[in-house]
Amino acid sequence: MANRSASASATKAVLIIVVAGTMIFTLPTVMVLTVGMIPTFIAYATDRRKEKYKTVSVGSLNFVGVLPLLVTLWTKDHSFDMGFSVLSDPFNWLMVLGSSSAGWTIYLIAPSIVSIFLQARIELSVERLKKRQVKLIEEWGDGVSGDRKTNQNSDGPVNNEQEGTIGAEKAQ
């Protein structure tokens, strides 16, 4: 048991060193990514569900909005000056915040749309079952209707084999 925790601690330490080393060499990218992904951090902080649907919805579209900024940074000049230039452009902010707002919109509207489709599906299923019930009642009689009043008023379901043996006993 102690061996496993030491191995897990060593793995975490190596992972932290690799991430920190990568961040040092890609600081302009980390800066643009950190500042651009602020709406995702806010969504994560306010998301109380275990599944983190809000974070996934906002975060994925927010990343789509930040990606062109990163591509501009990588293709032109990977420096702090270019990073600040990319972050100071209001059209870039419009793109980042617009894409994250699309994520918020999807998060807020998607449950309503799904519930509409599920409700329509359930109504179709109920309709199908009612048609099947009518066919079964026509074939088997009111005893299979599931209606207690109808079932209590009738003598109950009668089996043809039982009817034959009862009639034979009465005849003797």
PyRosetta script that sets phi, psi and omega in degrees:
from pyrosetta import init, pose_from_sequence

init()
pose = pose_from_sequence("MANRSASASATKAVLIIVVAGTMIFTLPTVMVLTVGMIPTFIAYATDRRKEKYKTVSVGSLNFVGVLPLLVTLWTKDHSFDMGFSVLSDPFNWLMVLGSSSAGWTIYLIAPSIVSIFLQARIELSVERLKKRQVKLIEEWGDGVSGDRKTNQNSDGPVNNEQEGTIGAEKAQ")
pose.set_psi(1, -43.6)
pose.set_omega(1, -179.8)
pose.set_phi(2, -66.2)
pose.set_psi(2, -31.6)
pose.set_omega(2, 179.6)
pose.set_phi(3, -65.8)
pose.set_psi(3, -40.0)
pose.set_omega(3, 179.0)
pose.set_phi(4, -64.5)
pose.set_psi(4, -43.6)
pose.set_omega(4, -178.6)
pose.set_phi(5, -67.4)
pose.set_psi(5, -34.0)
pose.set_omega(5, 177.0)
pose.set_phi(6, -66.7)
pose.set_psi(6, -40.3)
pose.set_omega(6, 178.6)
pose.set_phi(7, -65.5)
pose.set_psi(7, -41.4)
pose.set_omega(7, 178.8)
pose.set_phi(8, -65.7)
pose.set_psi(8, -40.0)
pose.set_omega(8, 178.8)
pose.set_phi(9, -65.8)
pose.set_psi(9, -40.0)
pose.set_omega(9, 178.8)
pose.set_phi(10, -65.9)
pose.set_psi(10, -39.8)
pose.set_omega(10, 178.6)
pose.set_phi(11, -63.5)
pose.set_psi(11, -43.6)
pose.set_omega(11, 178.2)
pose.set_phi(12, -63.2)
pose.set_psi(12, -40.9)
pose.set_omega(12, -179.6)
pose.set_phi(13, -64.1)
pose.set_psi(13, -43.3)
pose.set_omega(13, 179.0)
pose.set_phi(14, -64.7)
pose.set_psi(14, -41.6)
pose.set_omega(14, 179.4)
pose.set_phi(15, -63.0)
pose.set_psi(15, -42.1)
pose.set_omega(15, 178.7)
pose.set_phi(16, -64.4)
pose.set_psi(16, -40.9)
pose.set_omega(16, 179.4)
pose.set_phi(17, -64.8)
pose.set_psi(17, -41.9)
pose.set_omega(17, 179.7)
pose.set_phi(18, -65.5)
pose.set_psi(18, -44.8)
pose.set_omega(18, 179.4)
pose.set_phi(19, -64.3)
pose.set_psi(19, -43.8)
pose.set_omega(19, 179.6)
pose.set_phi(20, -64.1)
pose.set_psi(20, -40.8)
pose.set_omega(20, 178.2)
pose.set_phi(21, -65.5)
pose.set_psi(21, -40.2)
pose.set_omega(21, 177.7)
pose.set_phi(22, -65.3)
pose.set_psi(22, -40.0)
pose.set_omega(22, -179.6)
pose.set_phi(23, -64.2)
pose.set_psi(23, -34.4)
pose.set_omega(23, -179.7)
pose.set_phi(24, -65.2)
pose.set_psi(24, -41.3)
pose.set_omega(24, -177.8)
pose.set_phi(25, -79.5)
pose.set_psi(25, -17.7)
pose.set_omega(25, -178.0)
pose.set_phi(26, -122.6)
pose.set_psi(26, 39.0)
pose.set_omega(26, -176.3)
pose.set_phi(27, -58.3)
pose.set_psi(27, -40.9)
pose.set_omega(27, 177.2)
pose.set_phi(28, -61.4)
pose.set_psi(28, -38.4)
pose.set_omega(28, 177.3)
pose.set_phi(29, -65.2)
pose.set_psi(29, -44.6)
pose.set_omega(29, 179.2)
pose.set_phi(30, -62.7)
pose.set_psi(30, -38.8)
pose.set_omega(30, 179.7)
pose.set_phi(31, -63.7)
pose.set_psi(31, -50.0)
pose.set_omega(31, -179.1)
pose.set_phi(32, -64.1)
pose.set_psi(32, -42.3)
pose.set_omega(32, -179.9)
pose.set_phi(33, -64.9)
pose.set_psi(33, -42.8)
pose.set_omega(33, -179.8)
pose.set_phi(34, -65.1)
pose.set_psi(34, -46.5)
pose.set_omega(34, -179.0)
pose.set_phi(35, -69.4)
pose.set_psi(35, -41.2)
pose.set_omega(35, -178.4)
pose.set_phi(36, -69.6)
pose.set_psi(36, -26.2)
pose.set_omega(36, -177.3)
pose.set_phi(37, -93.6)
pose.set_psi(37, 16.3)
pose.set_omega(37, 178.3)
pose.set_phi(38, -56.5)
pose.set_psi(38, -41.9)
pose.set_omega(38, 176.9)
pose.set_phi(39, -59.3)
pose.set_psi(39, -32.9)
pose.set_omega(39, 177.4)
pose.set_phi(40, -69.1)
pose.set_psi(40, -40.4)
pose.set_omega(40, 178.1)
pose.set_phi(41, -63.0)
pose.set_psi(41, -38.1)
pose.set_omega(41, 177.7)
pose.set_phi(42, -66.6)
pose.set_psi(42, -42.3)
pose.set_omega(42, 178.3)
pose.set_phi(43, -62.8)
pose.set_psi(43, -39.9)
pose.set_omega(43, 178.5)
pose.set_phi(44, -65.4)
pose.set_psi(44, -40.3)
pose.set_omega(44, -178.4)
pose.set_phi(45, -68.2)
pose.set_psi(45, -29.8)
pose.set_omega(45, -178.0)
pose.set_phi(46, -97.0)
pose.set_psi(46, -5.0)
pose.set_omega(46, -178.1)
pose.set_phi(47, -85.9)
pose.set_psi(47, 112.6)
pose.set_omega(47, -176.7)
pose.set_phi(48, -96.2)
pose.set_psi(48, -10.4)
pose.set_omega(48, -179.0)
pose.set_phi(49, -75.7)
pose.set_psi(49, 151.0)
pose.set_omega(49, 179.2)
pose.set_phi(50, -68.0)
pose.set_psi(50, -33.7)
pose.set_omega(50, -176.0)
pose.set_phi(51, -76.8)
pose.set_psi(51, -19.5)
pose.set_omega(51, 178.0)
pose.set_phi(52, 58.8)
pose.set_psi(52, 47.8)
pose.set_omega(52, 178.5)
pose.set_phi(53, -62.8)
pose.set_psi(53, -39.4)
pose.set_omega(53, -179.5)
pose.set_phi(54, -63.1)
pose.set_psi(54, -44.2)
pose.set_omega(54, -179.0)
pose.set_phi(55, -64.7)
pose.set_psi(55, -41.9)
pose.set_omega(55, -179.9)
pose.set_phi(56, -66.1)
pose.set_psi(56, -44.5)
pose.set_omega(56, -178.2)
pose.set_phi(57, -65.2)
pose.set_psi(57, -51.4)
pose.set_omega(57, -178.7)
pose.set_phi(58, -69.9)
pose.set_psi(58, -42.2)
pose.set_omega(58, -176.2)
pose.set_phi(59, -64.6)
pose.set_psi(59, -41.6)
pose.set_omega(59, -178.4)
pose.set_phi(60, -66.7)
pose.set_psi(60, -44.7)
pose.set_omega(60, 179.4)
pose.set_phi(61, -73.5)
pose.set_psi(61, -30.2)
pose.set_omega(61, 175.6)
pose.set_phi(62, -65.3)
pose.set_psi(62, -40.2)
pose.set_omega(62, 177.8)
pose.set_phi(63, -64.8)
pose.set_psi(63, -36.7)
pose.set_omega(63, 176.1)
pose.set_phi(64, -61.5)
pose.set_psi(64, -35.3)
pose.set_omega(64, 178.2)
pose.set_phi(65, -74.7)
pose.set_psi(65, -29.3)
pose.set_omega(65, -178.9)
pose.set_phi(66, -84.0)
pose.set_psi(66, -25.7)
pose.set_omega(66, -175.6)
pose.set_phi(67, -56.9)
pose.set_psi(67, -43.0)
pose.set_omega(67, 176.9)
pose.set_phi(68, -61.9)
pose.set_psi(68, -31.7)
pose.set_omega(68, 176.4)
pose.set_phi(69, -65.7)
pose.set_psi(69, -41.0)
pose.set_omega(69, 179.0)
pose.set_phi(70, -66.9)
pose.set_psi(70, -40.0)
pose.set_omega(70, 178.6)
pose.set_phi(71, -63.6)
pose.set_psi(71, -40.7)
pose.set_omega(71, 176.5)
pose.set_phi(72, -61.3)
pose.set_psi(72, -42.8)
pose.set_omega(72, 179.9)
pose.set_phi(73, -64.2)
pose.set_psi(73, -42.5)
pose.set_omega(73, -176.9)
pose.set_phi(74, -73.5)
pose.set_psi(74, -34.6)
pose.set_omega(74, -175.4)
pose.set_phi(75, -84.4)
pose.set_psi(75, -32.0)
pose.set_omega(75, -177.3)
pose.set_phi(76, -87.8)
pose.set_psi(76, -72.4)
pose.set_omega(76, -177.1)
pose.set_phi(77, -153.8)
pose.set_psi(77, 117.1)
pose.set_omega(77, -178.2)
pose.set_phi(78, -85.8)
pose.set_psi(78, 78.2)
pose.set_omega(78, -179.4)
pose.set_phi(79, -139.9)
pose.set_psi(79, 168.7)
pose.set_omega(79, 178.4)
pose.set_phi(80, -66.2)
pose.set_psi(80, -36.8)
pose.set_omega(80, 179.2)
pose.set_phi(81, -60.4)
pose.set_psi(81, -44.1)
pose.set_omega(81, 179.0)
pose.set_phi(82, -68.8)
pose.set_psi(82, -36.6)
pose.set_omega(82, 176.9)
pose.set_phi(83, -61.3)
pose.set_psi(83, -45.6)
pose.set_omega(83, 177.9)
pose.set_phi(84, -66.4)
pose.set_psi(84, -36.7)
pose.set_omega(84, 177.9)
pose.set_phi(85, -63.6)
pose.set_psi(85, -42.6)
pose.set_omega(85, 179.1)
pose.set_phi(86, -65.0)
pose.set_psi(86, -40.9)
pose.set_omega(86, -178.2)
pose.set_phi(87, -75.2)
pose.set_psi(87, -20.5)
pose.set_omega(87, -178.0)
pose.set_phi(88, -89.7)
pose.set_psi(88, -6.0)
pose.set_omega(88, 179.7)
pose.set_phi(89, -79.3)
pose.set_psi(89, 120.6)
pose.set_omega(89, -177.9)
pose.set_phi(90, -64.9)
pose.set_psi(90, -29.9)
pose.set_omega(90, 178.2)
pose.set_phi(91, -67.7)
pose.set_psi(91, -33.6)
pose.set_omega(91, 175.2)
pose.set_phi(92, -65.5)
pose.set_psi(92, -40.5)
pose.set_omega(92, 177.4)
pose.set_phi(93, -65.6)
pose.set_psi(93, -36.3)
pose.set_omega(93, 176.2)
pose.set_phi(94, -62.1)
pose.set_psi(94, -40.0)
pose.set_omega(94, 179.0)
pose.set_phi(95, -67.6)
pose.set_psi(95, -45.0)
pose.set_omega(95, -178.7)
pose.set_phi(96, -65.5)
pose.set_psi(96, -49.5)
pose.set_omega(96, -177.6)
pose.set_phi(97, -72.5)
pose.set_psi(97, -31.4)
pose.set_omega(97, 176.0)
pose.set_phi(98, -66.3)
pose.set_psi(98, -41.2)
pose.set_omega(98, 178.7)
pose.set_phi(99, -69.1)
pose.set_psi(99, -37.7)
pose.set_omega(99, 177.8)
pose.set_phi(100, -70.1)
pose.set_psi(100, -32.1)
pose.set_omega(100, 176.1)
pose.set_phi(101, -68.7)
pose.set_psi(101, -30.9)
pose.set_omega(101, 173.6)
pose.set_phi(102, -64.2)
pose.set_psi(102, -37.2)
pose.set_omega(102, 175.7)
pose.set_phi(103, -64.1)
pose.set_psi(103, -42.0)
pose.set_omega(103, 176.6)
pose.set_phi(104, -63.1)
pose.set_psi(104, -41.1)
pose.set_omega(104, 179.7)
pose.set_phi(105, -62.7)
pose.set_psi(105, -44.9)
pose.set_omega(105, 178.3)
pose.set_phi(106, -61.7)
pose.set_psi(106, -42.5)
pose.set_omega(106, -179.9)
pose.set_phi(107, -62.2)
pose.set_psi(107, -38.0)
pose.set_omega(107, -176.4)
pose.set_phi(108, -81.7)
pose.set_psi(108, -32.2)
pose.set_omega(108, -174.6)
pose.set_phi(109, -93.7)
pose.set_psi(109, -30.4)
pose.set_omega(109, -174.8)
pose.set_phi(110, -55.2)
pose.set_psi(110, -43.9)
pose.set_omega(110, 179.5)
pose.set_phi(111, -60.4)
pose.set_psi(111, -36.6)
pose.set_omega(111, 178.6)
pose.set_phi(112, -65.8)
pose.set_psi(112, -43.2)
pose.set_omega(112, 179.9)
pose.set_phi(113, -64.8)
pose.set_psi(113, -43.6)
pose.set_omega(113, 179.0)
pose.set_phi(114, -63.6)
pose.set_psi(114, -40.7)
pose.set_omega(114, 179.5)
pose.set_phi(115, -65.6)
pose.set_psi(115, -34.9)
pose.set_omega(115, 176.8)
pose.set_phi(116, -63.3)
pose.set_psi(116, -45.9)
pose.set_omega(116, 179.2)
pose.set_phi(117, -65.6)
pose.set_psi(117, -40.6)
pose.set_omega(117, 178.7)
pose.set_phi(118, -66.0)
pose.set_psi(118, -38.9)
pose.set_omega(118, 178.2)
pose.set_phi(119, -63.4)
pose.set_psi(119, -43.1)
pose.set_omega(119, 178.1)
pose.set_phi(120, -64.2)
pose.set_psi(120, -39.9)
pose.set_omega(120, 178.7)
pose.set_phi(121, -65.2)
pose.set_psi(121, -41.6)
pose.set_omega(121, 179.3)
pose.set_phi(122, -65.9)
pose.set_psi(122, -41.4)
pose.set_omega(122, 178.6)
pose.set_phi(123, -62.6)
pose.set_psi(123, -39.9)
pose.set_omega(123, 176.5)
pose.set_phi(124, -64.3)
pose.set_psi(124, -39.4)
pose.set_omega(124, 179.0)
pose.set_phi(125, -65.7)
pose.set_psi(125, -42.0)
pose.set_omega(125, 178.3)
pose.set_phi(126, -63.7)
pose.set_psi(126, -41.5)
pose.set_omega(126, 178.4)
pose.set_phi(127, -60.4)
pose.set_psi(127, -45.2)
pose.set_omega(127, 178.4)
pose.set_phi(128, -62.2)
pose.set_psi(128, -42.5)
pose.set_omega(128, -179.9)
pose.set_phi(129, -66.8)
pose.set_psi(129, -37.0)
pose.set_omega(129, 177.4)
pose.set_phi(130, -64.8)
pose.set_psi(130, -40.9)
pose.set_omega(130, 176.8)
pose.set_phi(131, -62.7)
pose.set_psi(131, -41.6)
pose.set_omega(131, 178.4)
pose.set_phi(132, -64.5)
pose.set_psi(132, -39.4)
pose.set_omega(132, 178.9)
pose.set_phi(133, -63.4)
pose.set_psi(133, -41.6)
pose.set_omega(133, 178.4)
pose.set_phi(134, -61.2)
pose.set_psi(134, -43.7)
pose.set_omega(134, 178.5)
pose.set_phi(135, -62.6)
pose.set_psi(135, -40.9)
pose.set_omega(135, 179.6)
pose.set_phi(136, -66.3)
pose.set_psi(136, -38.7)
pose.set_omega(136, 178.8)
pose.set_phi(137, -66.0)
pose.set_psi(137, -40.2)
pose.set_omega(137, 177.5)
pose.set_phi(138, -63.2)
pose.set_psi(138, -37.5)
pose.set_omega(138, -176.6)
pose.set_phi(139, -80.0)
pose.set_psi(139, -41.6)
pose.set_omega(139, -171.8)
pose.set_phi(140, -107.9)
pose.set_psi(140, -14.8)
pose.set_omega(140, -179.7)
pose.set_phi(141, 102.6)
pose.set_psi(141, 178.7)
pose.set_omega(141, -175.8)
pose.set_phi(142, -69.1)
pose.set_psi(142, -15.6)
pose.set_omega(142, -177.9)
pose.set_phi(143, -64.3)
pose.set_psi(143, -22.5)
pose.set_omega(143, -179.5)
pose.set_phi(144, -99.9)
pose.set_psi(144, 10.3)
pose.set_omega(144, -175.4)
pose.set_phi(145, -72.9)
pose.set_psi(145, -25.0)
pose.set_omega(145, -177.6)
pose.set_phi(146, 87.1)
pose.set_psi(146, 0.9)
pose.set_omega(146, 179.4)
pose.set_phi(147, -89.4)
pose.set_psi(147, 117.7)
pose.set_omega(147, -176.3)
pose.set_phi(148, -64.0)
pose.set_psi(148, -40.8)
pose.set_omega(148, -178.2)
pose.set_phi(149, -63.0)
pose.set_psi(149, -44.3)
pose.set_omega(149, 179.4)
pose.set_phi(150, -64.6)
pose.set_psi(150, -40.7)
pose.set_omega(150, -178.6)
pose.set_phi(151, -69.9)
pose.set_psi(151, -33.7)
pose.set_omega(151, -179.8)
pose.set_phi(152, -75.3)
pose.set_psi(152, -32.8)
pose.set_omega(152, 179.4)
pose.set_phi(153, -71.3)
pose.set_psi(153, -32.4)
pose.set_omega(153, 179.2)
pose.set_phi(154, -82.8)
pose.set_psi(154, 166.3)
pose.set_omega(154, -179.5)
pose.set_phi(155, -73.5)
pose.set_psi(155, -2.6)
pose.set_omega(155, -178.7)
pose.set_phi(156, 100.3)
pose.set_psi(156, 171.6)
pose.set_omega(156, -179.3)
pose.set_phi(157, -69.0)
pose.set_psi(157, 136.3)
pose.set_omega(157, -178.8)
pose.set_phi(158, -114.6)
pose.set_psi(158, 128.2)
pose.set_omega(158, 178.7)
pose.set_phi(159, -88.1)
pose.set_psi(159, 134.6)
pose.set_omega(159, -177.6)
pose.set_phi(160, -61.6)
pose.set_psi(160, -36.0)
pose.set_omega(160, 178.9)
pose.set_phi(161, -66.4)
pose.set_psi(161, -41.4)
pose.set_omega(161, 178.6)
pose.set_phi(162, -65.4)
pose.set_psi(162, -38.4)
pose.set_omega(162, -179.4)
pose.set_phi(163, -62.8)
pose.set_psi(163, -40.8)
pose.set_omega(163, 179.6)
pose.set_phi(164, -65.0)
pose.set_psi(164, -40.5)
pose.set_omega(164, -178.8)
pose.set_phi(165, -74.7)
pose.set_psi(165, -33.6)
pose.set_omega(165, 178.0)
pose.set_phi(166, -67.9)
pose.set_psi(166, -42.2)
pose.set_omega(166, 178.7)
pose.set_phi(167, -64.3)
pose.set_psi(167, -35.4)
pose.set_omega(167, 179.5)
pose.set_phi(168, -68.7)
pose.set_psi(168, -38.2)
pose.set_omega(168, 179.9)
pose.set_phi(169, -68.5)
pose.set_psi(169, -38.1)
pose.set_omega(169, 179.2)
pose.set_phi(170, -66.8)
pose.set_psi(170, -34.7)
pose.set_omega(170, -178.9)
pose.set_phi(171, -67.9)
pose.set_psi(171, -28.7)
pose.set_omega(171, -178.6)
pose.set_phi(172, -84.2)
pose.dump_pdb("model.pdb")
